[in-house]
Amino acid sequence: MAIENVKTYFKKYGMEERIREFDVSSATVELAAHALHCEPQRIAKTLSFMGDEGAVLIVAVGDAKIDNPKYKATFQKKAKMLLPEEVETLVGHAVGGVCPFAVKEGVRVYLDISLKCFDTVFPVCGSSNSAIELTIPELEKYSSFVEWIDVCKGYERGGQA
């Protein structure tokens, strides 16, 4: 189960106890915000795309949408989301639990600048009923991200902005 992989991953850092599991679903931004009693923007959603060399994950704030021209300018190709049946095979987490932690080897993780609007955000942890609160520097460290990118639109600025 993917959440067990994420717990094992965070255990290396003494952080597995910070993972929160809920009796209700956190599979969508709205459900996660309700479970966490926070605004939807603070949910760090992870979007899965097909890159030239395999899966690409983009972590962004909950109300952001991919801006196709920005995506194409960044990756030199049209945004093509993974099909639901491809996600678990290529990433290691099922839809509703996709996160940037304990992913399969070769998966590249990017952080969208929309996340910098907040001091802390809540990514899920490999299941459709989990989350962890991380500061932006913690998200950088534990996601093993490649780089910060600007490929989103339509989000409300909060927090630090």
Phi and psi in radians as a Rosetta constraint file:
Dihedral C 1 N 2 CA 2 C 2 CIRCULARHARMONIC -1.090 0.35
Dihedral N 2 CA 2 C 2 N 3 CIRCULARHARMONIC -0.629 0.35
Dihedral C 2 N 3 CA 3 C 3 CIRCULARHARMONIC -1.109 0.35
Dihedral N 3 CA 3 C 3 N 4 CIRCULARHARMONIC -0.578 0.35
Dihedral C 3 N 4 CA 4 C 4 CIRCULARHARMONIC -1.150 0.35
Dihedral N 4 CA 4 C 4 N 5 CIRCULARHARMONIC -0.658 0.35
Dihedral C 4 N 5 CA 5 C 5 CIRCULARHARMONIC -1.105 0.35
Dihedral N 5 CA 5 C 5 N 6 CIRCULARHARMONIC -0.708 0.35
Dihedral C 5 N 6 CA 6 C 6 CIRCULARHARMONIC -1.194 0.35
Dihedral N 6 CA 6 C 6 N 7 CIRCULARHARMONIC -0.701 0.35
Dihedral C 6 N 7 CA 7 C 7 CIRCULARHARMONIC -1.076 0.35
Dihedral N 7 CA 7 C 7 N 8 CIRCULARHARMONIC -0.767 0.35
Dihedral C 7 N 8 CA 8 C 8 CIRCULARHARMONIC -1.082 0.35
Dihedral N 8 CA 8 C 8 N 9 CIRCULARHARMONIC -0.725 0.35
Dihedral C 8 N 9 CA 9 C 9 CIRCULARHARMONIC -1.037 0.35
Dihedral N 9 CA 9 C 9 N 10 CIRCULARHARMONIC -0.873 0.35
Dihedral C 9 N 10 CA 10 C 10 CIRCULARHARMONIC -1.252 0.35
Dihedral N 10 CA 10 C 10 N 11 CIRCULARHARMONIC -0.406 0.35
Dihedral C 10 N 11 CA 11 C 11 CIRCULARHARMONIC -1.065 0.35
Dihedral N 11 CA 11 C 11 N 12 CIRCULARHARMONIC -0.587 0.35
Dihedral C 11 N 12 CA 12 C 12 CIRCULARHARMONIC -1.014 0.35
Dihedral N 12 CA 12 C 12 N 13 CIRCULARHARMONIC -0.442 0.35
Dihedral C 12 N 13 CA 13 C 13 CIRCULARHARMONIC -1.862 0.35
Dihedral N 13 CA 13 C 13 N 14 CIRCULARHARMONIC 0.108 0.35
Dihedral C 13 N 14 CA 14 C 14 CIRCULARHARMONIC 1.183 0.35
Dihedral N 14 CA 14 C 14 N 15 CIRCULARHARMONIC 0.507 0.35
Dihedral C 14 N 15 CA 15 C 15 CIRCULARHARMONIC -2.058 0.35
Dihedral N 15 CA 15 C 15 N 16 CIRCULARHARMONIC 0.058 0.35
Dihedral C 15 N 16 CA 16 C 16 CIRCULARHARMONIC -1.063 0.35
Dihedral N 16 CA 16 C 16 N 17 CIRCULARHARMONIC -0.469 0.35
Dihedral C 16 N 17 CA 17 C 17 CIRCULARHARMONIC -1.231 0.35
Dihedral N 17 CA 17 C 17 N 18 CIRCULARHARMONIC -0.280 0.35
Dihedral C 17 N 18 CA 18 C 18 CIRCULARHARMONIC -1.400 0.35
Dihedral N 18 CA 18 C 18 N 19 CIRCULARHARMONIC -0.247 0.35
Dihedral C 18 N 19 CA 19 C 19 CIRCULARHARMONIC -1.228 0.35
Dihedral N 19 CA 19 C 19 N 20 CIRCULARHARMONIC 2.271 0.35
Dihedral C 19 N 20 CA 20 C 20 CIRCULARHARMONIC -1.842 0.35
Dihedral N 20 CA 20 C 20 N 21 CIRCULARHARMONIC 2.339 0.35
Dihedral C 20 N 21 CA 21 C 21 CIRCULARHARMONIC -2.018 0.35
Dihedral N 21 CA 21 C 21 N 22 CIRCULARHARMONIC 2.459 0.35
Dihedral C 21 N 22 CA 22 C 22 CIRCULARHARMONIC -2.003 0.35
Dihedral N 22 CA 22 C 22 N 23 CIRCULARHARMONIC 2.754 0.35
Dihedral C 22 N 23 CA 23 C 23 CIRCULARHARMONIC -1.420 0.35
Dihedral N 23 CA 23 C 23 N 24 CIRCULARHARMONIC -0.147 0.35
Dihedral C 23 N 24 CA 24 C 24 CIRCULARHARMONIC -2.081 0.35
Dihedral N 24 CA 24 C 24 N 25 CIRCULARHARMONIC 2.867 0.35
Dihedral C 24 N 25 CA 25 C 25 CIRCULARHARMONIC -1.250 0.35
Dihedral N 25 CA 25 C 25 N 26 CIRCULARHARMONIC 2.521 0.35
Dihedral C 25 N 26 CA 26 C 26 CIRCULARHARMONIC -2.171 0.35
Dihedral N 26 CA 26 C 26 N 27 CIRCULARHARMONIC 0.494 0.35
Dihedral C 26 N 27 CA 27 C 27 CIRCULARHARMONIC -1.259 0.35
Dihedral N 27 CA 27 C 27 N 28 CIRCULARHARMONIC -0.345 0.35
Dihedral C 27 N 28 CA 28 C 28 CIRCULARHARMONIC -2.127 0.35
Dihedral N 28 CA 28 C 28 N 29 CIRCULARHARMONIC 2.883 0.35
Dihedral C 28 N 29 CA 29 C 29 CIRCULARHARMONIC -0.994 0.35
Dihedral N 29 CA 29 C 29 N 30 CIRCULARHARMONIC -0.804 0.35
Dihedral C 29 N 30 CA 30 C 30 CIRCULARHARMONIC -1.111 0.35
Dihedral N 30 CA 30 C 30 N 31 CIRCULARHARMONIC -0.777 0.35
Dihedral C 30 N 31 CA 31 C 31 CIRCULARHARMONIC -1.142 0.35
Dihedral N 31 CA 31 C 31 N 32 CIRCULARHARMONIC -0.707 0.35
Dihedral C 31 N 32 CA 32 C 32 CIRCULARHARMONIC -1.127 0.35
Dihedral N 32 CA 32 C 32 N 33 CIRCULARHARMONIC -0.753 0.35
Dihedral C 32 N 33 CA 33 C 33 CIRCULARHARMONIC -1.079 0.35
Dihedral N 33 CA 33 C 33 N 34 CIRCULARHARMONIC -0.711 0.35
Dihedral C 33 N 34 CA 34 C 34 CIRCULARHARMONIC -1.121 0.35
Dihedral N 34 CA 34 C 34 N 35 CIRCULARHARMONIC -0.797 0.35
Dihedral C 34 N 35 CA 35 C 35 CIRCULARHARMONIC -1.097 0.35
Dihedral N 35 CA 35 C 35 N 36 CIRCULARHARMONIC -0.614 0.35
Dihedral C 35 N 36 CA 36 C 36 CIRCULARHARMONIC -1.627 0.35
Dihedral N 36 CA 36 C 36 N 37 CIRCULARHARMONIC -0.132 0.35
Dihedral C 36 N 37 CA 37 C 37 CIRCULARHARMONIC 0.982 0.35
Dihedral N 37 CA 37 C 37 N 38 CIRCULARHARMONIC 0.846 0.35
Dihedral C 37 N 38 CA 38 C 38 CIRCULARHARMONIC -2.371 0.35
Dihedral N 38 CA 38 C 38 N 39 CIRCULARHARMONIC 2.984 0.35
Dihedral C 38 N 39 CA 39 C 39 CIRCULARHARMONIC -1.281 0.35
Dihedral N 39 CA 39 C 39 N 40 CIRCULARHARMONIC 2.534 0.35
Dihedral C 39 N 40 CA 40 C 40 CIRCULARHARMONIC -0.980 0.35
Dihedral N 40 CA 40 C 40 N 41 CIRCULARHARMONIC -0.539 0.35
Dihedral C 40 N 41 CA 41 C 41 CIRCULARHARMONIC -1.027 0.35
Dihedral N 41 CA 41 C 41 N 42 CIRCULARHARMONIC -0.528 0.35
Dihedral C 41 N 42 CA 42 C 42 CIRCULARHARMONIC -1.405 0.35
Dihedral N 42 CA 42 C 42 N 43 CIRCULARHARMONIC -0.078 0.35
Dihedral C 42 N 43 CA 43 C 43 CIRCULARHARMONIC -1.361 0.35
Dihedral N 43 CA 43 C 43 N 44 CIRCULARHARMONIC 2.173 0.35
Dihedral C 43 N 44 CA 44 C 44 CIRCULARHARMONIC -1.582 0.35
Dihedral N 44 CA 44 C 44 N 45 CIRCULARHARMONIC 1.635 0.35
Dihedral C 44 N 45 CA 45 C 45 CIRCULARHARMONIC -1.410 0.35
Dihedral N 45 CA 45 C 45 N 46 CIRCULARHARMONIC 2.591 0.35
Dihedral C 45 N 46 CA 46 C 46 CIRCULARHARMONIC -2.027 0.35
Dihedral N 46 CA 46 C 46 N 47 CIRCULARHARMONIC 2.044 0.35
Dihedral C 46 N 47 CA 47 C 47 CIRCULARHARMONIC -1.763 0.35
Dihedral N 47 CA 47 C 47 N 48 CIRCULARHARMONIC 2.432 0.35
Dihedral C 47 N 48 CA 48 C 48 CIRCULARHARMONIC -1.905 0.35
Dihedral N 48 CA 48 C 48 N 49 CIRCULARHARMONIC 2.224 0.35
Dihedral C 48 N 49 CA 49 C 49 CIRCULARHARMONIC -2.255 0.35
Dihedral N 49 CA 49 C 49 N 50 CIRCULARHARMONIC 2.805 0.35
Dihedral C 49 N 50 CA 50 C 50 CIRCULARHARMONIC -1.623 0.35
Dihedral N 50 CA 50 C 50 N 51 CIRCULARHARMONIC 2.097 0.35
Dihedral C 50 N 51 CA 51 C 51 CIRCULARHARMONIC -1.746 0.35
Dihedral N 51 CA 51 C 51 N 52 CIRCULARHARMONIC -3.100 0.35
Dihedral C 51 N 52 CA 52 C 52 CIRCULARHARMONIC -1.130 0.35
Dihedral N 52 CA 52 C 52 N 53 CIRCULARHARMONIC -0.530 0.35
Dihedral C 52 N 53 CA 53 C 53 CIRCULARHARMONIC -2.099 0.35
Dihedral N 53 CA 53 C 53 N 54 CIRCULARHARMONIC 0.481 0.35
Dihedral C 53 N 54 CA 54 C 54 CIRCULARHARMONIC 2.140 0.35
Dihedral N 54 CA 54 C 54 N 55 CIRCULARHARMONIC -2.813 0.35
Dihedral C 54 N 55 CA 55 C 55 CIRCULARHARMONIC -1.222 0.35
Dihedral N 55 CA 55 C 55 N 56 CIRCULARHARMONIC 2.487 0.35
Dihedral C 55 N 56 CA 56 C 56 CIRCULARHARMONIC -2.190 0.35
Dihedral N 56 CA 56 C 56 N 57 CIRCULARHARMONIC 2.285 0.35
Dihedral C 56 N 57 CA 57 C 57 CIRCULARHARMONIC -1.935 0.35
Dihedral N 57 CA 57 C 57 N 58 CIRCULARHARMONIC 2.348 0.35
Dihedral C 57 N 58 CA 58 C 58 CIRCULARHARMONIC -2.095 0.35
Dihedral N 58 CA 58 C 58 N 59 CIRCULARHARMONIC 2.125 0.35
Dihedral C 58 N 59 CA 59 C 59 CIRCULARHARMONIC -1.733 0.35
Dihedral N 59 CA 59 C 59 N 60 CIRCULARHARMONIC 2.241 0.35
Dihedral C 59 N 60 CA 60 C 60 CIRCULARHARMONIC -2.513 0.35
Dihedral N 60 CA 60 C 60 N 61 CIRCULARHARMONIC 2.943 0.35
Dihedral C 60 N 61 CA 61 C 61 CIRCULARHARMONIC -1.170 0.35
Dihedral N 61 CA 61 C 61 N 62 CIRCULARHARMONIC 2.753 0.35
Dihedral C 61 N 62 CA 62 C 62 CIRCULARHARMONIC -1.046 0.35
Dihedral N 62 CA 62 C 62 N 63 CIRCULARHARMONIC -0.529 0.35
Dihedral C 62 N 63 CA 63 C 63 CIRCULARHARMONIC -1.723 0.35
Dihedral N 63 CA 63 C 63 N 64 CIRCULARHARMONIC 0.121 0.35
Dihedral C 63 N 64 CA 64 C 64 CIRCULARHARMONIC -1.407 0.35
Dihedral N 64 CA 64 C 64 N 65 CIRCULARHARMONIC 2.668 0.35
Dihedral C 64 N 65 CA 65 C 65 CIRCULARHARMONIC -2.199 0.35
Dihedral N 65 CA 65 C 65 N 66 CIRCULARHARMONIC 2.620 0.35
Dihedral C 65 N 66 CA 66 C 66 CIRCULARHARMONIC -1.188 0.35
Dihedral N 66 CA 66 C 66 N 67 CIRCULARHARMONIC 2.302 0.35
Dihedral C 66 N 67 CA 67 C 67 CIRCULARHARMONIC -1.654 0.35
Dihedral N 67 CA 67 C 67 N 68 CIRCULARHARMONIC 1.875 0.35
Dihedral C 67 N 68 CA 68 C 68 CIRCULARHARMONIC -0.983 0.35
Dihedral N 68 CA 68 C 68 N 69 CIRCULARHARMONIC -0.781 0.35
Dihedral C 68 N 69 CA 69 C 69 CIRCULARHARMONIC -1.074 0.35
Dihedral N 69 CA 69 C 69 N 70 CIRCULARHARMONIC -0.682 0.35
Dihedral C 69 N 70 CA 70 C 70 CIRCULARHARMONIC -1.157 0.35
Dihedral N 70 CA 70 C 70 N 71 CIRCULARHARMONIC -0.716 0.35
Dihedral C 70 N 71 CA 71 C 71 CIRCULARHARMONIC -1.053 0.35
Dihedral N 71 CA 71 C 71 N 72 CIRCULARHARMONIC -0.849 0.35
Dihedral C 71 N 72 CA 72 C 72 CIRCULARHARMONIC -1.095 0.35
Dihedral N 72 CA 72 C 72 N 73 CIRCULARHARMONIC -0.680 0.35
Dihedral C 72 N 73 CA 73 C 73 CIRCULARHARMONIC -1.145 0.35
Dihedral N 73 CA 73 C 73 N 74 CIRCULARHARMONIC -0.584 0.35
Dihedral C 73 N 74 CA 74 C 74 CIRCULARHARMONIC -1.374 0.35
Dihedral N 74 CA 74 C 74 N 75 CIRCULARHARMONIC -0.779 0.35
Dihedral C 74 N 75 CA 75 C 75 CIRCULARHARMONIC -1.853 0.35
Dihedral N 75 CA 75 C 75 N 76 CIRCULARHARMONIC -0.017 0.35
Dihedral C 75 N 76 CA 76 C 76 CIRCULARHARMONIC 1.001 0.35
Dihedral N 76 CA 76 C 76 N 77 CIRCULARHARMONIC 0.551 0.35
Dihedral C 76 N 77 CA 77 C 77 CIRCULARHARMONIC -2.801 0.35
Dihedral N 77 CA 77 C 77 N 78 CIRCULARHARMONIC 2.781 0.35
Dihedral C 77 N 78 CA 78 C 78 CIRCULARHARMONIC -1.201 0.35
Dihedral N 78 CA 78 C 78 N 79 CIRCULARHARMONIC 2.489 0.35
Dihedral C 78 N 79 CA 79 C 79 CIRCULARHARMONIC -1.149 0.35
Dihedral N 79 CA 79 C 79 N 80 CIRCULARHARMONIC 2.185 0.35
Dihedral C 79 N 80 CA 80 C 80 CIRCULARHARMONIC -2.284 0.35
Dihedral N 80 CA 80 C 80 N 81 CIRCULARHARMONIC 1.813 0.35
Dihedral C 80 N 81 CA 81 C 81 CIRCULARHARMONIC -1.181 0.35
Dihedral N 81 CA 81 C 81 N 82 CIRCULARHARMONIC 2.582 0.35
Dihedral C 81 N 82 CA 82 C 82 CIRCULARHARMONIC -1.164 0.35
Dihedral N 82 CA 82 C 82 N 83 CIRCULARHARMONIC 2.531 0.35
Dihedral C 82 N 83 CA 83 C 83 CIRCULARHARMONIC -1.238 0.35
Dihedral N 83 CA 83 C 83 N 84 CIRCULARHARMONIC 2.590 0.35
Dihedral C 83 N 84 CA 84 C 84 CIRCULARHARMONIC -0.887 0.35
Dihedral N 84 CA 84 C 84 N 85 CIRCULARHARMONIC -0.662 0.35
Dihedral C 84 N 85 CA 85 C 85 CIRCULARHARMONIC -1.293 0.35
Dihedral N 85 CA 85 C 85 N 86 CIRCULARHARMONIC -0.243 0.35
Dihedral C 85 N 86 CA 86 C 86 CIRCULARHARMONIC -1.557 0.35
Dihedral N 86 CA 86 C 86 N 87 CIRCULARHARMONIC -0.441 0.35
Dihedral C 86 N 87 CA 87 C 87 CIRCULARHARMONIC -1.023 0.35
Dihedral N 87 CA 87 C 87 N 88 CIRCULARHARMONIC -0.957 0.35
Dihedral C 87 N 88 CA 88 C 88 CIRCULARHARMONIC -1.107 0.35
Dihedral N 88 CA 88 C 88 N 89 CIRCULARHARMONIC -0.689 0.35
Dihedral C 88 N 89 CA 89 C 89 CIRCULARHARMONIC -1.106 0.35
Dihedral N 89 CA 89 C 89 N 90 CIRCULARHARMONIC -0.784 0.35
Dihedral C 89 N 90 CA 90 C 90 CIRCULARHARMONIC -1.517 0.35
Dihedral N 90 CA 90 C 90 N 91 CIRCULARHARMONIC -0.553 0.35
Dihedral C 90 N 91 CA 91 C 91 CIRCULARHARMONIC -1.758 0.35
Dihedral N 91 CA 91 C 91 N 92 CIRCULARHARMONIC -0.697 0.35
Dihedral C 91 N 92 CA 92 C 92 CIRCULARHARMONIC 1.881 0.35
Dihedral N 92 CA 92 C 92 N 93 CIRCULARHARMONIC -0.043 0.35
Dihedral C 92 N 93 CA 93 C 93 CIRCULARHARMONIC -2.287 0.35
Dihedral N 93 CA 93 C 93 N 94 CIRCULARHARMONIC 2.538 0.35
Dihedral C 93 N 94 CA 94 C 94 CIRCULARHARMONIC -1.427 0.35
Dihedral N 94 CA 94 C 94 N 95 CIRCULARHARMONIC 2.765 0.35
Dihedral C 94 N 95 CA 95 C 95 CIRCULARHARMONIC -0.930 0.35
Dihedral N 95 CA 95 C 95 N 96 CIRCULARHARMONIC 2.380 0.35
Dihedral C 95 N 96 CA 96 C 96 CIRCULARHARMONIC 1.694 0.35
Dihedral N 96 CA 96 C 96 N 97 CIRCULARHARMONIC -0.314 0.35
Dihedral C 96 N 97 CA 97 C 97 CIRCULARHARMONIC -2.263 0.35
Dihedral N 97 CA 97 C 97 N 98 CIRCULARHARMONIC 0.190 0.35
Dihedral C 97 N 98 CA 98 C 98 CIRCULARHARMONIC -1.161 0.35
Dihedral N 98 CA 98 C 98 N 99 CIRCULARHARMONIC 2.246 0.35
Dihedral C 98 N 99 CA 99 C 99 CIRCULARHARMONIC -2.536 0.35
Dihedral N 99 CA 99 C 99 N 100 CIRCULARHARMONIC 2.939 0.35
Dihedral C 99 N 100 CA 100 C 100 CIRCULARHARMONIC -1.547 0.35
Dihedral N 100 CA 100 C 100 N 101 CIRCULARHARMONIC 0.294 0.35
Dihedral C 100 N 101 CA 101 C 101 CIRCULARHARMONIC -1.991 0.35
Dihedral N 101 CA 101 C 101 N 102 CIRCULARHARMONIC 2.479 0.35
Dihedral C 101 N 102 CA 102 C 102 CIRCULARHARMONIC 0.942 0.35
Dihedral N 102 CA 102 C 102 N 103 CIRCULARHARMONIC 0.799 0.35
Dihedral C 102 N 103 CA 103 C 103 CIRCULARHARMONIC -1.561 0.35
Dihedral N 103 CA 103 C 103 N 104 CIRCULARHARMONIC 2.905 0.35
Dihedral C 103 N 104 CA 104 C 104 CIRCULARHARMONIC -1.152 0.35
Dihedral N 104 CA 104 C 104 N 105 CIRCULARHARMONIC 2.653 0.35
Dihedral C 104 N 105 CA 105 C 105 CIRCULARHARMONIC -1.027 0.35
Dihedral N 105 CA 105 C 105 N 106 CIRCULARHARMONIC 2.426 0.35
Dihedral C 105 N 106 CA 106 C 106 CIRCULARHARMONIC 1.627 0.35
Dihedral N 106 CA 106 C 106 N 107 CIRCULARHARMONIC -0.232 0.35
Dihedral C 106 N 107 CA 107 C 107 CIRCULARHARMONIC -1.286 0.35
Dihedral N 107 CA 107 C 107 N 108 CIRCULARHARMONIC 2.228 0.35
Dihedral C 107 N 108 CA 108 C 108 CIRCULARHARMONIC -1.728 0.35
Dihedral N 108 CA 108 C 108 N 109 CIRCULARHARMONIC 2.311 0.35
Dihedral C 108 N 109 CA 109 C 109 CIRCULARHARMONIC -1.943 0.35
Dihedral N 109 CA 109 C 109 N 110 CIRCULARHARMONIC 2.288 0.35
Dihedral C 109 N 110 CA 110 C 110 CIRCULARHARMONIC -2.145 0.35
Dihedral N 110 CA 110 C 110 N 111 CIRCULARHARMONIC 2.528 0.35
Dihedral C 110 N 111 CA 111 C 111 CIRCULARHARMONIC -1.889 0.35
Dihedral N 111 CA 111 C 111 N 112 CIRCULARHARMONIC 2.214 0.35
Dihedral C 111 N 112 CA 112 C 112 CIRCULARHARMONIC -1.429 0.35
Dihedral N 112 CA 112 C 112 N 113 CIRCULARHARMONIC 2.522 0.35
Dihedral C 112 N 113 CA 113 C 113 CIRCULARHARMONIC -1.084 0.35
Dihedral N 113 CA 113 C 113 N 114 CIRCULARHARMONIC -0.273 0.35
Dihedral C 113 N 114 CA 114 C 114 CIRCULARHARMONIC -1.000 0.35
Dihedral N 114 CA 114 C 114 N 115 CIRCULARHARMONIC -0.501 0.35
Dihedral C 114 N 115 CA 115 C 115 CIRCULARHARMONIC -1.133 0.35
Dihedral N 115 CA 115 C 115 N 116 CIRCULARHARMONIC -0.459 0.35
Dihedral C 115 N 116 CA 116 C 116 CIRCULARHARMONIC -1.214 0.35
Dihedral N 116 CA 116 C 116 N 117 CIRCULARHARMONIC -0.058 0.35
Dihedral C 116 N 117 CA 117 C 117 CIRCULARHARMONIC -1.266 0.35
Dihedral N 117 CA 117 C 117 N 118 CIRCULARHARMONIC -0.247 0.35
Dihedral C 117 N 118 CA 118 C 118 CIRCULARHARMONIC -2.230 0.35
Dihedral N 118 CA 118 C 118 N 119 CIRCULARHARMONIC 2.668 0.35
Dihedral C 118 N 119 CA 119 C 119 CIRCULARHARMONIC -1.314 0.35
Dihedral N 119 CA 119 C 119 N 120 CIRCULARHARMONIC -0.694 0.35
Dihedral C 119 N 120 CA 120 C 120 CIRCULARHARMONIC -2.341 0.35
Dihedral N 120 CA 120 C 120 N 121 CIRCULARHARMONIC 2.666 0.35
Dihedral C 120 N 121 CA 121 C 121 CIRCULARHARMONIC -2.399 0.35
Dihedral N 121 CA 121 C 121 N 122 CIRCULARHARMONIC 2.937 0.35
Dihedral C 121 N 122 CA 122 C 122 CIRCULARHARMONIC -2.146 0.35
Dihedral N 122 CA 122 C 122 N 123 CIRCULARHARMONIC 1.616 0.35
Dihedral C 122 N 123 CA 123 C 123 CIRCULARHARMONIC -1.425 0.35
Dihedral N 123 CA 123 C 123 N 124 CIRCULARHARMONIC 2.668 0.35
Dihedral C 123 N 124 CA 124 C 124 CIRCULARHARMONIC -1.280 0.35
Dihedral N 124 CA 124 C 124 N 125 CIRCULARHARMONIC 3.029 0.35
Dihedral C 124 N 125 CA 125 C 125 CIRCULARHARMONIC -2.275 0.35
Dihedral N 125 CA 125 C 125 N 126 CIRCULARHARMONIC 0.771 0.35
Dihedral C 125 N 126 CA 126 C 126 CIRCULARHARMONIC 1.636 0.35
Dihedral N 126 CA 126 C 126 N 127 CIRCULARHARMONIC -0.042 0.35
Dihedral C 126 N 127 CA 127 C 127 CIRCULARHARMONIC -2.397 0.35
Dihedral N 127 CA 127 C 127 N 128 CIRCULARHARMONIC 2.942 0.35
Dihedral C 127 N 128 CA 128 C 128 CIRCULARHARMONIC -1.549 0.35
Dihedral N 128 CA 128 C 128 N 129 CIRCULARHARMONIC 0.316 0.35
Dihedral C 128 N 129 CA 129 C 129 CIRCULARHARMONIC -2.577 0.35
Dihedral N 129 CA 129 C 129 N 130 CIRCULARHARMONIC 0.755 0.35
Dihedral C 129 N 130 CA 130 C 130 CIRCULARHARMONIC -2.538 0.35
Dihedral N 130 CA 130 C 130 N 131 CIRCULARHARMONIC 2.837 0.35
Dihedral C 130 N 131 CA 131 C 131 CIRCULARHARMONIC -2.919 0.35
Dihedral N 131 CA 131 C 131 N 132 CIRCULARHARMONIC 2.862 0.35
Dihedral C 131 N 132 CA 132 C 132 CIRCULARHARMONIC -2.443 0.35
Dihedral N 132 CA 132 C 132 N 133 CIRCULARHARMONIC 2.413 0.35
Dihedral C 132 N 133 CA 133 C 133 CIRCULARHARMONIC -1.563 0.35
Dihedral N 133 CA 133 C 133 N 134 CIRCULARHARMONIC 2.180 0.35
Dihedral C 133 N 134 CA 134 C 134 CIRCULARHARMONIC -2.267 0.35
Dihedral N 134 CA 134 C 134 N 135 CIRCULARHARMONIC 2.527 0.35
Dihedral C 134 N 135 CA 135 C 135 CIRCULARHARMONIC -1.269 0.35
Dihedral N 135 CA 135 C 135 N 136 CIRCULARHARMONIC 2.885 0.35
Dihedral C 135 N 136 CA 136 C 136 CIRCULARHARMONIC -1.092 0.35
Dihedral N 136 CA 136 C 136 N 137 CIRCULARHARMONIC -0.761 0.35
Dihedral C 136 N 137 CA 137 C 137 CIRCULARHARMONIC -1.060 0.35
Dihedral N 137 CA 137 C 137 N 138 CIRCULARHARMONIC -0.624 0.35
Dihedral C 137 N 138 CA 138 C 138 CIRCULARHARMONIC -1.156 0.35
Dihedral N 138 CA 138 C 138 N 139 CIRCULARHARMONIC -0.731 0.35
Dihedral C 138 N 139 CA 139 C 139 CIRCULARHARMONIC -1.053 0.35
Dihedral N 139 CA 139 C 139 N 140 CIRCULARHARMONIC -0.735 0.35
Dihedral C 139 N 140 CA 140 C 140 CIRCULARHARMONIC -1.026 0.35
Dihedral N 140 CA 140 C 140 N 141 CIRCULARHARMONIC -0.838 0.35
Dihedral C 140 N 141 CA 141 C 141 CIRCULARHARMONIC -1.128 0.35
Dihedral N 141 CA 141 C 141 N 142 CIRCULARHARMONIC -0.876 0.35
Dihedral C 141 N 142 CA 142 C 142 CIRCULARHARMONIC -1.475 0.35
Dihedral N 142 CA 142 C 142 N 143 CIRCULARHARMONIC -0.288 0.35
Dihedral C 142 N 143 CA 143 C 143 CIRCULARHARMONIC -1.502 0.35
Dihedral N 143 CA 143 C 143 N 144 CIRCULARHARMONIC -0.200 0.35
Dihedral C 143 N 144 CA 144 C 144 CIRCULARHARMONIC 0.877 0.35
Dihedral N 144 CA 144 C 144 N 145 CIRCULARHARMONIC 0.781 0.35
Dihedral C 144 N 145 CA 145 C 145 CIRCULARHARMONIC -1.179 0.35
Dihedral N 145 CA 145 C 145 N 146 CIRCULARHARMONIC 2.707 0.35
Dihedral C 145 N 146 CA 146 C 146 CIRCULARHARMONIC -1.407 0.35
Dihedral N 146 CA 146 C 146 N 147 CIRCULARHARMONIC -0.875 0.35
Dihedral C 146 N 147 CA 147 C 147 CIRCULARHARMONIC -2.933 0.35
Dihedral N 147 CA 147 C 147 N 148 CIRCULARHARMONIC 2.883 0.35
Dihedral C 147 N 148 CA 148 C 148 CIRCULARHARMONIC -1.382 0.35
Dihedral N 148 CA 148 C 148 N 149 CIRCULARHARMONIC 2.424 0.35
Dihedral C 148 N 149 CA 149 C 149 CIRCULARHARMONIC -2.349 0.35
Dihedral N 149 CA 149 C 149 N 150 CIRCULARHARMONIC 2.911 0.35
Dihedral C 149 N 150 CA 150 C 150 CIRCULARHARMONIC -2.189 0.35
Dihedral N 150 CA 150 C 150 N 151 CIRCULARHARMONIC 1.556 0.35
Dihedral C 150 N 151 CA 151 C 151 CIRCULARHARMONIC -2.238 0.35
Dihedral N 151 CA 151 C 151 N 152 CIRCULARHARMONIC 0.228 0.35
Dihedral C 151 N 152 CA 152 C 152 CIRCULARHARMONIC -2.032 0.35
Dihedral N 152 CA 152 C 152 N 153 CIRCULARHARMONIC 2.859 0.35
Dihedral C 152 N 153 CA 153 C 153 CIRCULARHARMONIC -2.529 0.35
Dihedral N 153 CA 153 C 153 N 154 CIRCULARHARMONIC 2.966 0.35
Dihedral C 153 N 154 CA 154 C 154 CIRCULARHARMONIC 1.288 0.35
Dihedral N 154 CA 154 C 154 N 155 CIRCULARHARMONIC 0.345 0.35
Dihedral C 154 N 155 CA 155 C 155 CIRCULARHARMONIC -1.853 0.35
Dihedral N 155 CA 155 C 155 N 156 CIRCULARHARMONIC 2.663 0.35
Dihedral C 155 N 156 CA 156 C 156 CIRCULARHARMONIC -1.559 0.35
Dihedral N 156 CA 156 C 156 N 157 CIRCULARHARMONIC 2.345 0.35
Dihedral C 156 N 157 CA 157 C 157 CIRCULARHARMONIC -1.413 0.35
Dihedral N 157 CA 157 C 157 N 158 CIRCULARHARMONIC 2.344 0.35
Dihedral C 157 N 158 CA 158 C 158 CIRCULARHARMONIC -2.453 0.35
Dihedral N 158 CA 158 C 158 N 159 CIRCULARHARMONIC -2.861 0.35
Dihedral C 158 N 159 CA 159 C 159 CIRCULARHARMONIC 0.904 0.35
Dihedral N 159 CA 159 C 159 N 160 CIRCULARHARMONIC -2.008 0.35
Dihedral C 159 N 160 CA 160 C 160 CIRCULARHARMONIC -1.441 0.35
Dihedral N 160 CA 160 C 160 N 161 CIRCULARHARMONIC -0.307 0.35
